[in-house]
Amino acid sequence: MRKHRHSGSSTAEISIKVSDGILTVVIRDEGEGIPEDKINDLCSGDSLLGVGILGIRERTREMQGTFEIESTASGTTIRVSIPVMARALSSVSAAG
């Protein structure tokens, strides 16, 4: 993970949960944050920067999910929510 290289954060938190047929992944760091204009470019697909974030956004879109990014001077949070099929959901529950 390149959290330190890009954000300046020494830590990152990743949480994964499945609830009501939705898989939600939240990635949070305590870095410098991303300027608002760069976030707008990343979310609209107009940026040549942030290939990792753009890849997450595109894959989320391909799976009919939602992609959200929030950033302040004290860190950035990326939230991805993807609908999962009932069959896949039962497999995850059985394995857990």
Short mmCIF file of the C-alpha atoms (twelve columns), coordinates in Angstrom:
data_MODEL
# 
_entry.id   MODEL 
# 
loop_
_atom_site.group_PDB 
_atom_site.id 
_atom_site.type_symbol 
_atom_site.label_atom_id 
_atom_site.label_alt_id 
_atom_site.label_comp_id 
_atom_site.label_asym_id 
_atom_site.label_seq_id 
_atom_site.Cartn_x 
_atom_site.Cartn_y 
_atom_site.Cartn_z 
_atom_site.pdbx_PDB_model_num 
ATOM 1  C CA . MET A 1  0.000   0.000   0.000   1 
ATOM 2  C CA . ARG A 2  1.329   3.425   -0.896  1 
ATOM 3  C CA . LYS A 3  -0.382  5.323   1.903   1 
ATOM 4  C CA . HIS A 4  2.788   7.009   3.122   1 
ATOM 5  C CA . ARG A 5  4.095   7.956   -0.300  1 
ATOM 6  C CA . HIS A 6  1.007   9.857   -1.377  1 
ATOM 7  C CA . SER A 7  -0.720  10.983  1.796   1 
ATOM 8  C CA . GLY A 8  2.123   11.390  4.240   1 
ATOM 9  C CA . SER A 9  0.190   9.193   6.686   1 
ATOM 10 C CA . SER A 10 1.976   6.605   8.766   1 
ATOM 11 C CA . THR A 11 -1.250  4.611   9.230   1 
ATOM 12 C CA . ALA A 12 -4.300  3.525   7.283   1 
ATOM 13 C CA . GLU A 13 -7.483  1.819   8.412   1 
ATOM 14 C CA . ILE A 14 -9.468  -0.540  6.205   1 
ATOM 15 C CA . SER A 15 -12.873 -1.864  7.199   1 
ATOM 16 C CA . ILE A 16 -15.056 -4.336  5.321   1 
ATOM 17 C CA . LYS A 17 -18.652 -5.206  6.137   1 
ATOM 18 C CA . VAL A 18 -21.589 -6.901  4.476   1 
ATOM 19 C CA . SER A 19 -25.085 -5.806  5.456   1 
ATOM 20 C CA . ASP A 20 -28.446 -6.056  3.692   1 
ATOM 21 C CA . GLY A 21 -26.857 -7.310  0.475   1 
ATOM 22 C CA . ILE A 22 -24.301 -4.478  0.293   1 
ATOM 23 C CA . LEU A 23 -20.545 -4.958  0.623   1 
ATOM 24 C CA . THR A 24 -18.972 -1.779  2.013   1 
ATOM 25 C CA . VAL A 25 -15.234 -1.104  2.102   1 
ATOM 26 C CA . VAL A 26 -13.917 1.998   3.855   1 
ATOM 27 C CA . ILE A 27 -10.285 3.089   3.568   1 
ATOM 28 C CA . ARG A 28 -9.195  5.912   5.861   1 
ATOM 29 C CA . ASP A 29 -5.833  7.578   6.450   1 
ATOM 30 C CA . GLU A 30 -4.562  10.448  8.562   1 
ATOM 31 C CA . GLY A 31 -2.533  12.124  5.849   1 
ATOM 32 C CA . GLU A 32 -2.409  15.586  4.356   1 
ATOM 33 C CA . GLY A 33 -5.664  15.212  2.456   1 
ATOM 34 C CA . ILE A 34 -6.373  15.798  -1.214  1 
ATOM 35 C CA . PRO A 35 -7.163  19.299  -2.509  1 
ATOM 36 C CA . GLU A 36 -10.837 19.747  -3.450  1 
ATOM 37 C CA . ASP A 37 -10.091 20.458  -7.120  1 
ATOM 38 C CA . LYS A 38 -8.156  17.174  -7.402  1 
ATOM 39 C CA . ILE A 39 -11.036 15.270  -5.758  1 
ATOM 40 C CA . ASN A 40 -13.463 16.797  -8.262  1 
ATOM 41 C CA . ASP A 41 -11.170 15.755  -11.126 1 
ATOM 42 C CA . LEU A 42 -10.780 12.232  -9.705  1 
ATOM 43 C CA . CYS A 43 -14.520 11.769  -9.250  1 
ATOM 44 C CA . SER A 44 -15.331 13.069  -12.717 1 
ATOM 45 C CA . GLY A 45 -12.579 11.044  -14.404 1 
ATOM 46 C CA . ASP A 46 -10.837 14.180  -15.703 1 
ATOM 47 C CA . SER A 47 -7.608  13.580  -13.800 1 
ATOM 48 C CA . LEU A 48 -4.516  11.883  -15.123 1 
ATOM 49 C CA . LEU A 49 -3.329  11.648  -11.519 1 
ATOM 50 C CA . GLY A 50 -4.528  9.139   -8.976  1 
ATOM 51 C CA . VAL A 51 -4.543  6.027   -11.140 1 
ATOM 52 C CA . GLY A 52 -5.162  3.865   -8.047  1 
ATOM 53 C CA . ILE A 53 -8.194  5.893   -7.005  1 
ATOM 54 C CA . LEU A 54 -9.448  6.028   -10.592 1 
ATOM 55 C CA . GLY A 55 -9.108  2.232   -10.809 1 
ATOM 56 C CA . ILE A 56 -11.186 1.801   -7.652  1 
ATOM 57 C CA . ARG A 57 -13.819 4.213   -8.975  1 
ATOM 58 C CA . GLU A 58 -14.043 2.460   -12.356 1 
ATOM 59 C CA . ARG A 59 -14.255 -1.049  -10.903 1 
ATOM 60 C CA . THR A 60 -16.915 0.112   -8.457  1 
ATOM 61 C CA . ARG A 61 -18.934 1.594   -11.321 1 
ATOM 62 C CA . GLU A 62 -18.602 -1.652  -13.335 1 
ATOM 63 C CA . MET A 63 -20.166 -3.521  -10.395 1 
ATOM 64 C CA . GLN A 64 -23.058 -1.016  -10.114 1 
ATOM 65 C CA . GLY A 65 -21.651 0.279   -6.822  1 
ATOM 66 C CA . THR A 66 -21.125 3.697   -5.310  1 
ATOM 67 C CA . PHE A 67 -17.801 5.447   -4.775  1 
ATOM 68 C CA . GLU A 68 -17.357 8.325   -2.325  1 
ATOM 69 C CA . ILE A 69 -14.250 10.242  -1.333  1 
ATOM 70 C CA . GLU A 70 -13.955 12.793  1.444   1 
ATOM 71 C CA . SER A 71 -10.775 14.620  2.313   1 
ATOM 72 C CA . THR A 72 -9.692  17.221  4.838   1 
ATOM 73 C CA . ALA A 73 -6.324  18.459  6.021   1 
ATOM 74 C CA . SER A 74 -6.394  15.643  8.596   1 
ATOM 75 C CA . GLY A 75 -6.975  12.730  6.236   1 
ATOM 76 C CA . THR A 76 -8.905  11.064  3.451   1 
ATOM 77 C CA . THR A 77 -11.723 8.520   3.505   1 
ATOM 78 C CA . ILE A 78 -12.755 6.423   0.511   1 
ATOM 79 C CA . ARG A 79 -16.033 4.496   0.786   1 
ATOM 80 C CA . VAL A 80 -17.061 1.879   -1.769  1 
ATOM 81 C CA . SER A 81 -20.411 0.106   -1.603  1 
ATOM 82 C CA . ILE A 82 -21.217 -2.746  -3.974  1 
ATOM 83 C CA . PRO A 83 -24.404 -4.809  -4.163  1 
ATOM 84 C CA . VAL A 84 -23.701 -8.506  -3.745  1 
ATOM 85 C CA . MET A 85 -25.871 -11.366 -4.914  1 
ATOM 86 C CA . ALA A 86 -27.681 -13.408 -2.277  1 
ATOM 87 C CA . ARG A 87 -25.743 -16.506 -3.311  1 
ATOM 88 C CA . ALA A 88 -22.370 -14.780 -2.910  1 
ATOM 89 C CA . LEU A 89 -23.529 -13.307 0.392   1 
ATOM 90 C CA . SER A 90 -24.353 -16.731 1.808   1 
ATOM 91 C CA . SER A 91 -20.912 -17.997 0.757   1 
ATOM 92 C CA . VAL A 92 -19.220 -15.133 2.623   1 
ATOM 93 C CA . SER A 93 -21.339 -15.804 5.731   1 
ATOM 94 C CA . ALA A 94 -20.558 -19.521 5.656   1 
ATOM 95 C CA . ALA A 95 -16.831 -18.870 5.340   1 
ATOM 96 C CA . GLY A 96 -16.783 -16.295 8.154   1 
# 
